[in-house]
């Protein structure tokens, strides 16, 4: 099969592949047709995603969502308008999935989206993203040098897993072990290669940065070519942070800086086999689902892709060992959680996924600048301390004093869900692969595995979150179980707390923690996972300190009224982290839904915790066909609600694809205040704001491009109090201490 357009390999044309997929009627026909498309474009799509997401897990997530959306559309009879440009159609879907990924929890946009870019634009001579043929060839020569330092057995595993892209079951026979053991061996080899590659790059390019490293290289008489097992192990022990290693900060940081340019070339190699398994899961799920009721359509007569249905009562099998996996793949799967089951030892696997760009490196008290003395708020009120995140660190600033670094961040990682403990002694945040916690008084940062976790909140001094359904969480067979994971400062173990009072067991459901309402109570959501809608109806609950949940309004999904879900009194879509008002009476919620190729919509809700009523305030005139993008919500010190909006120009009713511009060119957010149940425009500018103690105000502004209406990019933080005005650039998120 063709692996990429223009490769010269014989095979059917794109139009023929599309025609076969649209004509397929049986599971076997759909499996074969989708498999041929995947064989041709799987590597190219992963390469496209890798060039924009310098993390192997994220690149696979977006790539998988792309194929799920495409195959779901084809199963419904809707293909590309131009069947001869199947690759361009896939990349159009990938762009939307990438943008949805960046929107989730305000992730930073680390890649640049180019208008009109297709697979053909990623030709072998395209070096603009460090992913062209020259860079890939050089990276592979370095990988080969690392592989030569492995044992014969490890080299055999490398050939089977990473060159032949075999699954654990397929490797079991040649290796003479069972599928699970084969998979574990492959994971170990991947870890050795990841560390070994970093060590080799340090050996070749890092001598001038560290005298100890230079001494290690001199002792080994390293010439640039004689990279040995002993040298790999010695350099790895130099930059690693285990109890018996050198823990060199300089080399730990420099290794990731030097490896960074190679990441787009490495991800398609080290993650190709896993990506193949993911796409096979997508094909299996969609091909065996009940046939669409839509009649066959000719290419060009498509409609917005829908979520691939899941066969009822059909647990999917894990790609590795044939056991029932925790969640069937769906088009929406990556938005809140990984889409394939994580085997035992998940913490090790997740660490490997992050090794290339996510070092476990945090600031300790010994490396922080001394804290500045509190200046005090004018008028004698309590000091106001603000935490905020940049691309490099989590910082604290008290009143108008000098900021201090609370924690450094690994290269390429941005902290999200920044949250204070009720007593103001701890700050927690998510990195995408972990939940990290720092004490404001100083000391080392604690880090627990929490890959795919969406939000974090505090109950007392304990941080809580929810594991993704496809991780080692409690969810199974598409039915979410309300369980919190609990992170206790000073402890390395993670405990689980089962929430009672939430009727569950329905398939295709999700559970999420949204915010803390007080020092001991939470607001959580349990609802329909939604497929490509990004989420369906979400029921809201108040959770007390003893783990008992009380519903706000509708108590069970089975009690939902029929008809328009937006009029059922519950939020609809994928809910992000909520914002409580100062007294906890109102809670602001934002949902995103309809994640197909025609673009997303967003809705701002308000929950009245006293009555349990959920409302959707009317927005002002001037929005696009789909209203407004919701950039942020907040409350002032008196409890008045505000929202930041930008017109949403997507139009699913008239277009299969979003328009070139998703919002007006050079758009500036409008700020609206809740008045008489409606959002009334009061100004323009910030995408987020928060009022601190003693009259302090923090606001974040962002400069948007015409087709990226997402507030996850770095912005400018402005902090004011009377005549005091402080400006900090490159800020992603912020939060005042209680």
PAMI-478937 format. One record per residue (C-alpha): z, x, y; residue in three letters. Coordinates in steps of 0.001 Angstrom, whole numbers. Layout:
BEGIN
[[Z,X,Y],ALA],
...
REM end
This chain:
BEGIN
[[0,0,0],UNK],
[[-494,1017,3557],UNK],
[[2674,2377,5041],UNK],
[[1470,2285,8624],UNK],
[[-1659,1158,10448],UNK],
[[-4237,3837,10659],UNK],
[[-2900,5775,7695],UNK],
[[-6199,5502,5920],UNK],
[[-4653,4122,2725],UNK],
[[-6736,1427,1032],UNK],
[[-5376,-2084,1015],UNK],
[[-5923,-5625,2263],UNK],
[[-6328,-6207,5978],UNK],
[[-3547,-7595,8129],UNK],
[[-5340,-10939,8272],UNK],
[[-5479,-11066,4480],UNK],
[[-1765,-10340,4229],UNK],
[[-1003,-13130,6689],UNK],
[[-3297,-15566,4869],UNK],
[[-1605,-14844,1534],UNK],
[[1837,-15399,3024],UNK],
[[844,-18701,4645],UNK],
[[-864,-19920,1469],UNK],
[[2048,-19022,-823],UNK],
[[3663,-22084,-2420],UNK],
[[5870,-20764,-5220],UNK],
[[8781,-18319,-5035],UNK],
[[6727,-15763,-6966],UNK],
[[3800,-16075,-4556],UNK],
[[6054,-15788,-1527],UNK],
[[7883,-12813,-3002],UNK],
[[4607,-10973,-3630],UNK],
[[3122,-11824,-224],UNK],
[[6228,-10896,1745],UNK],
[[6643,-7763,-365],UNK],
[[3146,-6580,561],UNK],
[[3899,-7050,4267],UNK],
[[7190,-5217,3900],UNK],
[[5556,-2339,2035],UNK],
[[3074,-1875,4849],UNK],
[[5371,-2187,7843],UNK],
[[8907,-1495,6619],UNK],
[[8902,2213,7478],UNK],
[[7148,1681,10818],UNK],
[[9560,-1063,11928],UNK],
[[12574,1061,10983],UNK],
[[11050,3975,12893],UNK],
[[10531,1741,15946],UNK],
[[14142,556,15812],UNK],
[[15447,4072,15204],UNK],
[[13734,5315,18359],UNK],
[[15738,2814,20406],UNK],
[[19045,2627,18547],UNK],
[[20592,6045,17851],UNK],
[[22689,4668,14988],UNK],
[[21498,4108,11438],UNK],
[[23431,925,10814],UNK],
[[22276,-734,14037],UNK],
[[18641,250,13454],UNK],
[[18763,-1326,10007],UNK],
[[20458,-4457,11387],UNK],
[[17747,-5048,13987],UNK],
[[14987,-4185,11524],UNK],
[[16350,-6575,8928],UNK],
[[16677,-9359,11477],UNK],
[[13046,-8741,12435],UNK],
[[11742,-9262,8908],UNK],
[[14054,-12232,8328],UNK],
[[12686,-13916,11442],UNK],
[[9089,-13108,10506],UNK],
[[9332,-14236,6876],UNK],
[[11216,-17373,7890],UNK],
[[8384,-18200,10277],UNK],
[[5691,-17545,7671],UNK],
[[7558,-19675,5125],UNK],
[[7313,-22562,7596],UNK],
[[3604,-21997,8043],UNK],
[[3760,-20245,11426],UNK],
[[2158,-16818,11652],UNK],
[[916,-14534,14417],UNK],
[[-1653,-15873,16834],UNK],
[[-3883,-12925,16022],UNK],
[[-3521,-12270,12270],UNK],
[[-5298,-8946,12633],UNK],
[[-2359,-7724,14724],UNK],
[[446,-8376,12267],UNK],
[[2188,-5182,13353],UNK],
[[2177,-6194,17002],UNK],
[[3656,-9575,16067],UNK],
[[6474,-7882,14148],UNK],
[[7252,-5626,17088],UNK],
[[7329,-8647,19410],UNK],
[[10007,-10131,17164],UNK],
[[11806,-6765,16981],UNK],
[[11986,-6636,20782],UNK],
[[13712,-9997,20909],UNK],
[[16122,-9005,18160],UNK],
[[16841,-5744,19982],UNK],
[[17586,-7609,23200],UNK],
[[19854,-10003,21316],UNK],
[[21641,-6989,19860],UNK],
[[22226,-5554,23331],UNK],
[[23508,-8900,24572],UNK],
[[26196,-9056,21901],UNK],
[[29512,-8051,23493],UNK],
[[27671,-6469,26428],UNK],
[[26414,-3537,24409],UNK],
[[24728,-905,26608],UNK],
[[20938,-823,26605],UNK],
[[20354,2648,25202],UNK],
[[16617,2278,24742],UNK],
[[13746,1496,27114],UNK],
[[11593,-1509,26233],UNK],
[[7957,-1049,27127],UNK],
[[5683,-3949,28008],UNK],
[[2923,-4459,25485],UNK],
[[4248,-1818,23080],UNK],
[[3184,-2233,19459],UNK],
[[3295,-266,16259],UNK],
[[-10,1308,17191],UNK],
[[1688,2827,20233],UNK],
[[4010,4757,17913],UNK],
[[1218,6969,16674],UNK],
[[1869,10345,15070],UNK],
[[1277,12220,18301],UNK],
[[3772,10114,20289],UNK],
[[6666,12445,21070],UNK],
[[8073,10395,23934],UNK],
[[11034,9218,21862],UNK],
[[11567,12389,19818],UNK],
[[10259,10501,16812],UNK],
[[6678,11700,16493],UNK],
[[5139,13713,13691],UNK],
[[6082,17116,15108],UNK],
[[9730,16212,15531],UNK],
[[9851,14455,12153],UNK],
[[8291,17429,10398],UNK],
[[10753,19817,12027],UNK],
[[13684,17554,11150],UNK],
[[12532,17370,7542],UNK],
[[12326,21168,7319],UNK],
[[15932,21309,8496],UNK],
[[16961,18617,6008],UNK],
[[15269,20590,3230],UNK],
[[17268,23651,4259],UNK],
[[20473,21600,3975],UNK],
[[19457,20153,608],UNK],
[[18937,23656,-786],UNK],
[[22659,24288,-237],UNK],
[[23579,21385,-2556],UNK],
[[24144,21556,-6296],UNK],
[[21327,20805,-8722],UNK],
[[22828,17413,-9467],UNK],
[[23120,16577,-5776],UNK],
[[19542,17669,-5180],UNK],
[[18420,15356,-7980],UNK],
[[20285,12468,-6362],UNK],
[[18676,13318,-3018],UNK],
[[15175,13193,-4520],UNK],
[[15806,9853,-6217],UNK],
[[17588,8118,-3357],UNK],
[[16129,9536,-174],UNK],
[[12655,10645,-1197],UNK],
[[11811,8017,-3810],UNK],
[[13980,5349,-2110],UNK],
[[15483,4097,-5380],UNK],
[[18396,1663,-5622],UNK],
[[21596,2379,-7499],UNK],
[[20332,413,-10480],UNK],
[[17026,2312,-10469],UNK],
[[18810,5664,-10259],UNK],
[[21246,4841,-13074],UNK],
[[18830,5655,-15904],UNK],
[[17563,9034,-14667],UNK],
[[21115,10099,-13766],UNK],
[[22668,8808,-16977],UNK],
[[25374,6757,-15224],UNK],
[[25966,3150,-14258],UNK],
[[24574,1670,-11038],UNK],
[[27830,1815,-9122],UNK],
[[28410,5477,-9961],UNK],
[[24838,6292,-8948],UNK],
[[25352,4557,-5615],UNK],
[[28602,6415,-5026],UNK],
[[26889,9730,-5747],UNK],
[[24136,8841,-3280],UNK],
[[26727,8026,-606],UNK],
[[28405,11387,-1159],UNK],
[[25096,13219,-868],UNK],
[[24292,11345,2334],UNK],
[[27620,12460,3760],UNK],
[[27000,16076,2747],UNK],
[[23561,16033,4355],UNK],
[[24883,14450,7570],UNK],
[[27633,17037,7966],UNK],
[[25380,19820,6743],UNK],
[[22640,18970,9216],UNK],
[[25122,19099,12084],UNK],
[[26430,22428,10841],UNK],
[[22904,23855,10608],UNK],
[[22041,22749,14156],UNK],
[[25248,24362,15393],UNK],
[[24359,27555,13554],UNK],
[[20880,27680,15095],UNK],
[[21634,26458,18614],UNK],
[[25380,26534,19243],UNK],
[[26373,30196,19098],UNK],
[[26671,30556,22878],UNK],
[[29124,27669,23191],UNK],
[[31922,28919,20931],UNK],
[[33172,32457,20249],UNK],
[[34763,31418,16937],UNK],
[[31465,29942,15758],UNK],
[[29691,33137,16793],UNK],
[[32167,35099,14695],UNK],
[[31516,32874,11674],UNK],
[[27766,33408,12027],UNK],
[[28153,37177,12453],UNK],
[[30356,37388,9381],UNK],
[[27684,35591,7368],UNK],
[[24919,37746,8929],UNK],
[[23108,34506,9778],UNK],
[[19477,35116,10805],UNK],
[[18397,31504,11219],UNK],
[[16904,31291,7746],UNK],
[[19711,32250,5334],UNK],
[[21667,28980,5464],UNK],
[[23926,28996,2398],UNK],
[[26432,26683,762],UNK],
[[29312,28881,1877],UNK],
[[28113,28900,5492],UNK],
[[27602,25123,5500],UNK],
[[31131,24558,4231],UNK],
[[32665,27087,6662],UNK],
[[30972,25625,9750],UNK],
[[31826,22081,8663],UNK],
[[35473,23088,8318],UNK],
[[35255,24611,11788],UNK],
[[34271,21410,13620],UNK],
[[35908,18853,11344],UNK],
[[39207,17255,12329],UNK],
[[41082,17021,9026],UNK],
[[44549,18508,8662],UNK],
[[43317,21835,7224],UNK],
[[40237,22366,9429],UNK],
[[39783,24243,12698],UNK],
[[39348,21013,14719],UNK],
[[37194,22781,17306],UNK],
[[36686,20305,20169],UNK],
[[33836,22284,21680],UNK],
[[31777,22347,18488],UNK],
[[32650,18778,17541],UNK],
[[31196,17552,20833],UNK],
[[28344,20035,21005],UNK],
[[27223,19229,17456],UNK],
[[26526,15617,18411],UNK],
[[24798,16590,21633],UNK],
[[22507,18969,19753],UNK],
[[21840,16566,16875],UNK],
[[21074,13639,19199],UNK],
[[17361,14404,19742],UNK],
[[16808,14501,15964],UNK],
[[18429,11147,15239],UNK],
[[15266,8986,15608],UNK],
[[13585,11236,13049],UNK],
[[16560,11371,10680],UNK],
[[17408,7675,10449],UNK],
[[14135,6672,8732],UNK],
[[14810,9359,6119],UNK],
[[18500,8878,5411],UNK],
[[18454,5084,5654],UNK],
[[15043,4192,4205],UNK],
[[16392,3335,742],UNK],
[[19151,1142,2121],UNK],
[[16662,-560,4435],UNK],
[[14353,-1240,1497],UNK],
[[17252,-2969,-280],UNK],
[[18048,-5031,2796],UNK],
[[14475,-6266,3129],UNK],
[[14370,-7035,-587],UNK],
[[17457,-9218,-52],UNK],
[[15735,-11017,2811],UNK],
[[12632,-11649,698],UNK],
[[14702,-12889,-2235],UNK],
[[16638,-15296,-16],UNK],
[[13628,-16771,1772],UNK],
[[11190,-16792,-1157],UNK],
[[13617,-18705,-3387],UNK],
[[14675,-21186,-722],UNK],
[[13408,-24781,-829],UNK],
[[9820,-24967,397],UNK],
[[9333,-25967,4019],UNK],
[[8275,-29538,4652],UNK],
[[5755,-28348,7277],UNK],
[[2111,-28402,6184],UNK],
[[284,-25067,6025],UNK],
[[-897,-23818,9420],UNK],
[[-3672,-21478,10297],UNK],
[[-2772,-18224,12062],UNK],
[[-2525,-18836,15779],UNK],
[[-1187,-22370,15327],UNK],
[[2352,-21181,14884],UNK],
[[5632,-22562,16057],UNK],
[[8933,-20853,16881],UNK],
[[10254,-19160,13744],UNK],
[[13197,-20905,12154],UNK],
[[16028,-19515,10119],UNK],
[[15230,-18940,6470],UNK],
[[17073,-21570,4426],UNK],
[[19393,-20456,1660],UNK],
[[19144,-22047,-1738],UNK],
[[22250,-24227,-2189],UNK],
[[24715,-22953,-4729],UNK],
[[22798,-19725,-5218],UNK],
[[25016,-16657,-4672],UNK],
[[22845,-13650,-4048],UNK],
[[23369,-10541,-6157],UNK],
[[24435,-7263,-4700],UNK],
[[21500,-4859,-4535],UNK],
[[23513,-2125,-6207],UNK],
[[25411,-3496,-9194],UNK],
[[24136,-7034,-9749],UNK],
[[27487,-8666,-8865],UNK],
[[27707,-11730,-6598],UNK],
[[27652,-10460,-3025],UNK],
[[29718,-11763,-162],UNK],
[[27009,-13416,1963],UNK],
[[23340,-14363,1622],UNK],
[[21051,-12738,4130],UNK],
[[19994,-14883,7066],UNK],
[[17993,-14310,10201],UNK],
[[21184,-14415,12263],UNK],
[[23218,-12200,9948],UNK],
[[23321,-9006,11983],UNK],
[[24533,-10611,15193],UNK],
[[28119,-10909,14018],UNK],
[[28190,-8912,10834],UNK],
[[26212,-6548,8587],UNK],
[[23759,-8365,6367],UNK],
[[24381,-6631,3038],UNK],
[[27586,-6239,1106],UNK],
[[29510,-3023,1703],UNK],
[[30648,-1566,-1619],UNK],
[[34083,-230,-2420],UNK],
[[34965,2753,-294],UNK],
[[33415,1068,2716],UNK],
[[35349,3211,5150],UNK],
[[33603,6320,3822],UNK],
[[30187,4664,3951],UNK],
[[30710,3446,7498],UNK],
[[31827,6893,8543],UNK],
[[28588,8307,7152],UNK],
[[26546,5717,9041],UNK],
[[28142,6920,12248],UNK],
[[28207,10655,11581],UNK],
[[24968,11472,13341],UNK],
[[26072,10175,16699],UNK],
[[29642,8887,16404],UNK],
[[32180,11727,15997],UNK],
[[35831,10863,15461],UNK],
[[36904,12587,18649],UNK],
[[39469,11187,21033],UNK],
[[41475,12529,23920],UNK],
[[45035,13512,23164],UNK],
[[47851,14011,25612],UNK],
[[47235,17749,25606],UNK],
[[43657,17298,26822],UNK],
[[44237,14668,29490],UNK],
[[44676,15424,33153],UNK],
[[48183,14619,34373],UNK],
[[48770,11036,35421],UNK],
[[48832,10439,39118],UNK],
[[51989,8907,40570],UNK],
[[51751,5219,41283],UNK],
[[51036,4628,44893],UNK],
[[52406,1115,44922],UNK],
[[50753,-1995,46188],UNK],
[[51177,-2745,49902],UNK],
[[53933,-5247,50374],UNK],
[[56156,-3795,47647],UNK],
[[54718,-5756,44690],UNK],
[[54349,-4286,41205],UNK],
[[51664,-1622,40719],UNK],
[[48275,-2869,39538],UNK],
[[46758,-828,36699],UNK],
[[43111,-1224,35776],UNK],
[[41492,-2,32555],UNK],
[[37739,523,32502],UNK],
[[35148,2074,30217],UNK],
[[32294,4456,30954],UNK],
[[29831,6186,28655],UNK],
[[32310,9029,28174],UNK],
[[35827,7640,28293],UNK],
[[38360,4871,28723],UNK],
[[40103,5436,32059],UNK],
[[43177,4072,33840],UNK],
[[43666,3737,37595],UNK],
[[46865,2493,39217],UNK],
[[46411,959,42671],UNK],
[[44439,3421,44794],UNK],
[[45564,6487,42860],UNK],
[[43554,9108,41027],UNK],
[[42168,7874,37673],UNK],
[[43251,9461,34426],UNK],
[[41470,9583,31097],UNK],
[[43191,7472,28463],UNK],
[[40690,8408,25720],UNK],
[[37372,10168,25411],UNK],
[[34593,8313,23614],UNK],
[[32261,9729,20960],UNK],
[[28762,10567,22131],UNK],
[[26537,7479,22132],UNK],
[[29421,5003,21734],UNK],
[[30485,2450,24327],UNK],
[[33815,658,24127],UNK],
[[33704,-3145,24117],UNK],
[[36286,-5955,23963],UNK],
[[38680,-3938,26144],UNK],
[[42087,-5643,25777],UNK],
[[45681,-5022,26918],UNK],
[[48824,-5725,24914],UNK],
[[51131,-8360,26497],UNK],
[[53666,-5721,27564],UNK],
[[50994,-3472,29097],UNK],
[[51937,-539,26871],UNK],
[[48755,-418,24751],UNK],
[[45033,-813,25269],UNK],
[[42643,-1604,22403],UNK],
[[38852,-1653,22171],UNK],
[[36014,-1785,19642],UNK],
[[33405,943,19093],UNK],
[[31082,-868,16674],UNK],
[[32530,913,13645],UNK],
[[36233,1009,14477],UNK],
[[39090,-578,16391],UNK],
[[40809,2023,18562],UNK],
[[44198,1763,20259],UNK],
[[45883,3996,22839],UNK],
[[49369,3951,24314],UNK],
[[49329,4162,28088],UNK],
[[52311,6557,27995],UNK],
[[50197,9125,26143],UNK],
[[49744,10390,22612],UNK],
[[46838,10395,20156],UNK],
[[44450,7471,19899],UNK],
[[44705,5490,16662],UNK],
[[41501,4421,14963],UNK],
[[41002,1974,12092],UNK],
[[37700,1068,10332],UNK],
[[36419,-2213,11793],UNK],
[[32636,-2110,11491],UNK],
[[30953,-5207,12833],UNK],
[[34159,-6681,14278],UNK],
[[33295,-8836,17268],UNK],
[[36426,-9393,19348],UNK],
[[39963,-8022,19550],UNK],
[[43126,-9717,20832],UNK],
[[46871,-9037,20710],UNK],
[[49660,-10995,19049],UNK],
[[52772,-9282,20321],UNK],
[[52207,-5539,19937],UNK],
[[49709,-5984,17080],UNK],
[[45956,-6010,17626],UNK],
[[44000,-8556,15578],UNK],
[[40318,-9076,14815],UNK],
[[38051,-10533,12125],UNK],
[[36057,-8469,9668],UNK],
[[32353,-9292,9264],UNK],
[[31658,-11649,6392],UNK],
[[29525,-9066,4606],UNK],
[[32147,-6362,4828],UNK],
[[35250,-6307,2678],UNK],
[[36540,-9366,4432],UNK],
[[37631,-12564,2684],UNK],
[[34428,-14518,3235],UNK],
[[32239,-15208,218],UNK],
[[29117,-17178,-672],UNK],
[[28477,-18162,2934],UNK],
[[31894,-19833,3239],UNK],
[[34126,-18191,5840],UNK],
[[37869,-18086,5151],UNK],
[[40167,-17973,8215],UNK],
[[41833,-14583,7840],UNK],
[[42801,-12133,10595],UNK],
[[42969,-8388,10105],UNK],
[[46068,-6946,11768],UNK],
[[46371,-3446,13251],UNK],
[[49923,-2245,13914],UNK],
[[50477,739,16237],UNK],
[[51920,3668,14320],UNK],
[[50650,2475,10944],UNK],
[[47484,3623,9237],UNK],
[[47164,609,6933],UNK],
[[45465,-2663,7858],UNK],
[[47119,-5941,6855],UNK],
[[45666,-9436,6597],UNK],
[[47043,-12731,7875],UNK],
[[45759,-16002,6448],UNK],
[[45501,-18793,9018],UNK],
[[46592,-22202,7780],UNK],
[[45539,-25587,9100],UNK],
[[41784,-24927,9351],UNK],
[[39787,-26992,6823],UNK],
[[37295,-24580,5271],UNK],
[[35075,-24114,2264],UNK],
[[31819,-25276,3814],UNK],
[[28903,-22916,3220],UNK],
[[27086,-21110,6028],UNK],
[[30202,-20840,8208],UNK],
[[31839,-18271,10476],UNK],
[[35347,-17512,11664],UNK],
[[36107,-15602,14891],UNK],
[[39032,-14768,17142],UNK],
[[38141,-15548,20777],UNK],
[[41133,-14588,22950],UNK],
[[44909,-14489,23267],UNK],
[[46408,-17422,25149],UNK],
[[49891,-15927,25466],UNK],
[[51863,-13035,24002],UNK],
[[51936,-14708,20586],UNK],
[[49200,-17376,20458],UNK],
[[45457,-17142,19912],UNK],
[[42323,-19220,20317],UNK],
[[39978,-18980,17320],UNK],
[[36711,-20623,16282],UNK],
[[35502,-21853,12905],UNK],
[[32030,-23300,12637],UNK],
[[28444,-23394,11490],UNK],
[[26793,-19957,11242],UNK],
[[23544,-21551,12378],UNK],
[[20683,-19365,11113],UNK],
[[18235,-18364,13855],UNK],
[[20059,-20684,16280],UNK],
[[22642,-17853,16342],UNK],
[[25311,-20417,15534],UNK],
[[25860,-24142,15254],UNK],
[[28838,-26331,16134],UNK],
[[32040,-24329,16630],UNK],
[[35493,-25913,16236],UNK],
[[38299,-24456,18338],UNK],
[[41910,-23991,17251],UNK],
[[45209,-22839,18740],UNK],
[[46964,-20379,16392],UNK],
[[50731,-19943,16703],UNK],
[[52696,-16804,15898],UNK],
[[53401,-18067,12364],UNK],
[[49664,-18346,11578],UNK],
[[49448,-22136,11775],UNK],
[[46359,-23534,13499],UNK],
[[46173,-26737,15544],UNK],
[[42743,-28130,16443],UNK],
[[41487,-28682,19958],UNK],
[[39700,-31998,19509],UNK],
[[37610,-32216,16328],UNK],
[[39626,-30914,13371],UNK],
[[36955,-30434,10697],UNK],
[[33212,-29847,10506],UNK],
[[32985,-32951,8311],UNK],
[[34383,-34996,11217],UNK],
[[31637,-34043,13666],UNK],
[[29711,-37026,15027],UNK],
[[26001,-37194,14376],UNK],
[[23434,-36815,17137],UNK],
[[23063,-34262,19890],UNK],
[[25476,-31386,19089],UNK],
[[25825,-30591,22787],UNK],
[[27357,-34034,23294],UNK],
[[29782,-33827,20367],UNK],
[[32561,-32255,22427],UNK],
[[32446,-28845,20739],UNK],
[[30654,-25600,21698],UNK],
[[27321,-24911,20023],UNK],
[[26021,-21396,19282],UNK],
[[27383,-17891,18900],UNK],
[[30600,-17563,20918],UNK],
[[31522,-14264,22529],UNK],
[[34959,-13221,23728],UNK],
[[36610,-15978,25738],UNK],
[[38340,-15620,29130],UNK],
[[41659,-17452,29647],UNK],
[[42791,-18670,33046],UNK],
[[45965,-17285,34667],UNK],
[[48246,-20032,33283],UNK],
[[46352,-20536,30028],UNK],
[[45358,-24113,30901],UNK],
[[41608,-23409,30996],UNK],
[[39590,-21061,28782],UNK],
[[36009,-20078,29676],UNK],
[[33547,-19792,26774],UNK],
[[29920,-18656,26660],UNK],
[[27602,-19430,23761],UNK],
[[24139,-18138,22959],UNK],
[[21779,-20046,20700],UNK],
[[18176,-20334,19569],UNK],
[[17506,-16709,18668],UNK],
[[13896,-17102,17575],UNK],
[[10836,-15386,18970],UNK],
[[10596,-17858,21868],UNK],
[[13799,-16613,23449],UNK],
[[17477,-17528,23725],UNK],
[[19519,-19990,25730],UNK],
[[23087,-19672,26998],UNK],
[[25704,-22251,27914],UNK],
[[28963,-21948,29858],UNK],
[[31826,-24106,28512],UNK],
[[35383,-24765,29651],UNK],
[[38186,-25626,27227],UNK],
[[41197,-27554,28580],UNK],
[[43963,-26393,26241],UNK],
[[46269,-29232,27333],UNK],
[[43860,-32004,26315],UNK],
[[41615,-30158,23853],UNK],
[[38551,-31334,25773],UNK],
[[35481,-29071,26001],UNK],
[[33130,-29604,28948],UNK],
[[29785,-28205,30089],UNK],
[[29777,-28143,33896],UNK],
[[26372,-28911,35400],UNK],
[[24560,-25911,36868],UNK],
[[22886,-25900,40292],UNK],
[[19166,-26367,40788],UNK],
[[16900,-23336,40648],UNK],
[[17122,-22296,37031],UNK],
[[14171,-21751,34704],UNK],
[[12828,-24056,31971],UNK],
[[15899,-23202,29900],UNK],
[[18413,-23184,32734],UNK],
[[20344,-19985,33372],UNK],
[[21480,-16843,31637],UNK],
[[25285,-16707,31794],UNK],
[[26230,-13183,32888],UNK],
[[29983,-13681,33086],UNK],
[[32878,-16082,33704],UNK],
[[36281,-15498,35339],UNK],
[[39187,-17140,37179],UNK],
[[40837,-16337,40496],UNK],
[[44597,-16013,40932],UNK],
[[44931,-19767,41557],UNK],
[[43067,-20674,38360],UNK],
[[39739,-21633,39936],UNK],
[[36823,-21001,37546],UNK],
[[33697,-19002,38455],UNK],
[[30436,-18176,36684],UNK],
[[27619,-15664,37309],UNK],
[[24107,-16968,36557],UNK],
[[20476,-15770,36501],UNK],
[[17489,-18137,35946],UNK],
[[16271,-18143,32342],UNK],
[[12463,-18253,32292],UNK],
[[12055,-18550,28508],UNK],
[[10454,-21808,27415],UNK],
[[10522,-22659,23729],UNK],
[[8748,-25963,24320],UNK],
[[5453,-24478,25486],UNK],
[[5319,-20901,24222],UNK],
[[5583,-19223,20844],UNK],
[[6713,-16031,22573],UNK],
[[8868,-15520,25681],UNK],
[[7044,-14880,28948],UNK],
[[6618,-11308,30133],UNK],
[[9543,-11737,32508],UNK],
[[12632,-13394,31086],UNK],
[[13970,-13923,34582],UNK],
[[12584,-13741,38148],UNK],
[[11634,-10202,39204],UNK],
[[14458,-8394,41032],UNK],
[[16825,-11251,40266],UNK],
[[20318,-11170,41775],UNK],
[[23047,-13200,40017],UNK],
[[24358,-16243,41835],UNK],
[[28113,-16824,41775],UNK],
[[29261,-20424,41363],UNK],
[[32690,-22026,41621],UNK],
[[33785,-25044,39607],UNK],
[[34049,-28005,41967],UNK],
[[34384,-31619,40804],UNK],
[[33114,-30729,37348],UNK],
[[30003,-28889,38584],UNK],
[[29097,-25263,39253],UNK],
[[28533,-24948,43009],UNK],
[[26930,-21790,44418],UNK],
[[29299,-19816,46648],UNK],
[[27624,-16401,46821],UNK],
[[25664,-13720,44988],UNK],
[[26214,-10337,43412],UNK],
[[28734,-9628,40630],UNK],
[[28273,-10278,36927],UNK],
[[32020,-10051,36311],UNK],
[[35213,-10146,38355],UNK],
[[38941,-10112,37715],UNK],
[[41990,-10558,39958],UNK],
[[44856,-8142,39446],UNK],
[[48504,-8212,40558],UNK],
[[49330,-8102,44250],UNK],
[[45933,-9240,45507],UNK],
[[43759,-6556,43916],UNK],
[[40209,-7565,42997],UNK],
[[37749,-5798,40668],UNK],
[[34057,-6724,40545],UNK],
[[31161,-5263,38555],UNK],
[[27550,-5408,39716],UNK],
[[24426,-4520,37749],UNK],
[[20813,-3780,38651],UNK],
[[18577,-5706,36240],UNK],
[[15026,-4992,35176],UNK],
[[12658,-7966,35193],UNK],
[[12700,-8521,31428],UNK],
[[16268,-7485,30535],UNK],
[[18657,-10169,31825],UNK],
[[21620,-8586,30091],UNK],
[[24821,-7401,31733],UNK],
[[25500,-4819,29010],UNK],
[[23977,-1982,31019],UNK],
[[26203,352,33019],UNK],
[[27105,-1057,36421],UNK],
[[29116,-330,39542],UNK],
[[32788,-1273,39630],UNK],
[[34203,-2077,43068],UNK],
[[37985,-2396,43414],UNK],
[[39399,-3757,46677],UNK],
[[42760,-4544,48262],UNK],
[[42885,-5222,51976],UNK],
[[41079,-2304,53624],UNK],
[[41206,-215,50421],UNK],
[[37864,-2,48649],UNK],
[[37184,2090,45529],UNK],
[[33785,2409,43854],UNK],
[[33175,3690,40318],UNK],
[[29666,3969,38861],UNK],
[[28594,3830,35223],UNK],
[[31170,1204,34167],UNK],
[[30606,-1135,31210],UNK],
[[33814,-3187,31068],UNK],
[[37233,-3448,32730],UNK],
[[40558,-5272,32448],UNK],
[[43781,-5443,34481],UNK],
[[47132,-4749,32853],UNK],
[[49322,-7861,32598],UNK],
REM end
